[in-house]
Amino acid sequence: MITTHCLTLREIEVLGLIARGCTYECAALRLGISGHTVAAHIKNIYRKLDVHSAGAAVMRAIELRQLNPAPVP
């Protein structure tokens, strides 16, 4: 069953970089896309996960098993 909170592969990549502390600009450089595109992905992620912050998006994505939690060093 497909639900509205299913993230695309690119959205998961963007959120994963943000979760690891990248800025939008850093994520854009690493993915070879523009900062505006990263912002658009973030906007879509927030809408799909019904959240309003990066931290909440990361936590919700982990809860939904859309994003793996970072390993503890």
Buried (B, 14 or more C-beta within 10 A) or exposed (E): EEEEBEBEEBBBBBBBBBBEEBEBEBBBBEBEBEBEBBBBBBEBBBEBBEBEEBEEBBBBBBEBEBBEEEEEE
